Amino acid sequence: MKAVATPVAALAALIAAVATPALAELKPGAKAPDFTAQAYLAGQPFTFKLADAVKKGPVVVYFFPAAHTSGCNMEAHLFSEAIDQFKAQKATVIGVTAGKISELAEFSKETEHCGGKFPVAADPGAVIAKQYDAVLSMKPDWSSRTSYVIGRDGKVAFAYDNLNPNDHVAQTLGAVKSLNAKK
């Protein structure tokens, strides 16, 4: 029995190490790196510019590992369900990923994911994710699951880093509401 437990424990440790995200290093108050990226909304391509989006209000930039994976599917669906609450706060939501970028157009329009309600952007080579310290530590060419709220001043107002997709919407929506209450 002990011989079986050791390989299983080693495998579990390896999986945990590979899945561990880098800690979100951009802290509230830090200048958010500006970026422009190829994005898709309801399957239609367009160029997303963070500088333009922050002029309209807070921006939720949420990084996710890859389209069409279980956790990312769930997270996109949760943001889709809550998008009207973000819009009521004058907030823009954009998902950014370095994984499976060839699938983003489809992912952006599928009802069970984004449902055409918010855009997702391609990040080839995790260039944007690296600027935001939002990469998986053992797979640095993939985005981690890290969410940021960027204020109209272009600064990070909130950062949340957790591979579990369940709380990103509640955490970022709460941060947006708090940011708007300070006006």
N, C-alpha and C positions, 0 to 999 in steps of 0.2 A: 504493500500500500504506500509506503513511504517513497518508493522509486517512482510511482505514478504522480504523487503530489509535487515532487521537485520539478519535473518538466512542465506540469500544469501551472505551477507558481511562476516559473521562469517565463512561460508564454504570457501569462497575465501581466507580469511586470513589463515585458517587451511591448505588449499592446498599449499599456498605460503610458509608457515612455513615448511611443510613436504618436499617440493621440494627445499628448500634453501640449497645450498652446504656449507660446511665449507670453509672458505677462505683458499686459497692455502698458507700455511705457509712457505714452502721451498722457500726461496728467491734466486735470482741469487747470485752465489758465495758459496752457501751452498753445502756441500758434499751430493751427491745423495745417498740414501740408496741402497746398492747393493742387488740384488735379483736374485733368480733362480725360474722359474715357469714352470708348465706344459703348453705348448702352442700348437696351431694348425695352420698349414699353408696348405691351400687347403684340409682340412679335415684330414691331416696327423699329428699325435702327435709327438712332439719333446720337448726337454728341452731348454728353453730360458734362457740364462745367460747374465745379463746386463754387467758384467765385460768383457765378450768376445765381445759383440756388440760394446762397446765404443772403443775398440782397432781399429776398422775399420773406425770409424768416429762418428759424432754426432748421438744421439739416441733420437727419439721422443717417449716418453712414454705417451700415452694418456689413461686416465681412463674414463670409461663410465659405466653408471648404470647397464644395462642388455642387453644381446643379444635379438634380435627379439622384440624390442620396437621401436616406431616410430623415436624418436630423435637419438637413437643409430644406427638404420638402416641407417638413413640419414648421420650421421657422418662417419660411416664405408664406405659408398658409396663414400663420398667426398674424404676421404683419398685414397680409391682405384683409383679414377679418377686422383689423383695428385701424385700417387706413383712414376711415372717416373721422376717427378721433384725432389722428395726427393732423389731418387737414383742418379740423376745427381749431387747432392750435397754430395754424399757418405754418406747419412743419412739412418739409419735403423728406421722403424716405427713399433711400437708394441702397440696394444690395450690391456688394462688390465681391467678385470671386476670381481666383486664378485657376480654379478647377473646372474642367469640362466646359470651357468657354464656347466651344462650337455648339453647345446645346442651349445657350442662353435665350436665343430668340424664341424657341419653343417653350422653354421654361417660363418666360415672361408672360405668355398668354394662356397657359394651361390653368384652368379653373381651380384645380387642386393645389396649385402653387401660388404664383403671383396674381393670377386671374386678370392680368391686364390693368391692375390697379396701381402699381408702382413699378418703376424701372429697376433693372439689374444691369450692372456694368461688368465688362470683361477687363481682367487685369492680367494680361499675359506676363508670365515670369514673376508674378507677385510684386511688381514694381511699386504699386500704390500701397499694398499691404506692408511691404518692408518700410516704407516711409512712416507708416502708422504703427509700426511694431506689432503687426497683426498677422504673424506667420506661425505655422505649426513648427515647433522646435525641431522635430525630427524629419520634417518634410518642408524645408524652407521655400519651396516653389509653390506652396499651397497656402491659402489664407486660413487663418484660425477663425474661431467664432468669437469675434470681438465687435462690440457696438460702441459707436461714439455719437454724442450729440454735439454739434458745432453751432455756436451762437452766431448771430448776425455780425459780430465783431471779428469773425473768423477764428475764434479761439475755442479750444475744447472746453465744453461745459460739463461733460460727463463721459466716463469710459466704463465699460462693463465687459469683462472677459470671462466666458464660461462656455465650455463645450456643450453643455446642456442647452438646447434651444428654447426651453419652455419659458424662461424669465426675461428674455431680451426685449420683448415688446413691452411688458409691464415696466421694466427698468427704464427703458428709453422714453416711454410715454410719460412716466412720472418725472423724469428729468426735464423733458420739454415743458411740461406744465409748471414745474418749479422755476425754470428759466423765464417763462412768460410772466409768472407772478411777480418777478423781480423788476419788471419794467416800470 
